[in-house]
Amino acid sequence: MMKSTQKNSKEIRNQYLTGERALFQGHDLQIIDTIFADGESPLKESHDIELLGCMFKWKYPLWYAQNITVTKSTWFEMGRAGVWYTDHISVTDSAIEAPKNFRRCRDVTLCNVSFSNAAETLWSCDRVKMDRVTAKGDYFAMNSQNMEITGLTLYGNYSFDGAKNVVIRNSHLLSKDAFWNSENITVYDSFISGEYLGWNAKNLTLVNCTIESLQGMCYIDNLVMKNCKLLNTTLAFEYSTVDAQIDSSIDSVMNPTGGVIRAESIGELIMDRDKIDPAKTTIICNQEARSAQPCVFRSVAV
């Protein structure tokens, strides 16, 4: 639980701070309209800090810190690796230009934040809440866990690799190789576009989502899809166990290992008896597939 720093705190206002560790081990501070210029680690090992309208222009500003509130502030490009090993931090209405931000942090809240260079951002963090975040960069949120995300717009590949216990709502993800090696991911009411979605995941659930993906949803243990649309999606579900309700046609399905697939139609069904047991998968179509298979069929080898 983040503690308020307003009571009995010292105010620092309109300062231009330079040099290494400018406010090292600072605590119980309100820092307003202040620039942290050249000089590494200005707030290292600090705690109970409020920052309003501040600018970070150099590296490592918040490491090993606790109970930090940041509002209407900016990390410039050289404010790299800005927040590492920090617990209980909230960032609101802010712009972050620097990459590699938020590493091994716990209890992170981000609201109305933009990451123009989100490469290697939010790695190995625990207990993260995000609301109206925009991020552009590869390897976003790798190995993080216990995340609650609403309104994320993401432009970047290899996102959420190795992530666990994540709920995403009302988001827009343009991300190749998203959710690889992940576990217990649920996505609601979102759009996802990217090749090879979800490979090697466990317990991936997609609800009311629209998806475009070449060879998407493959090598998944327990894939659940409810009221989803698959657009321009080919060679789906290879070596996955599936419970899928698809409210559209599917261009092609290849070698699922088990479960049920429901769709309007399937353009091409590939069930290679040398690789999987077709009897373990039930296919239910509302329309005849272009391959002229019956509307309901099991154990089909094409």
Disulfide bonds with the S-S distance in Angstrom:
none
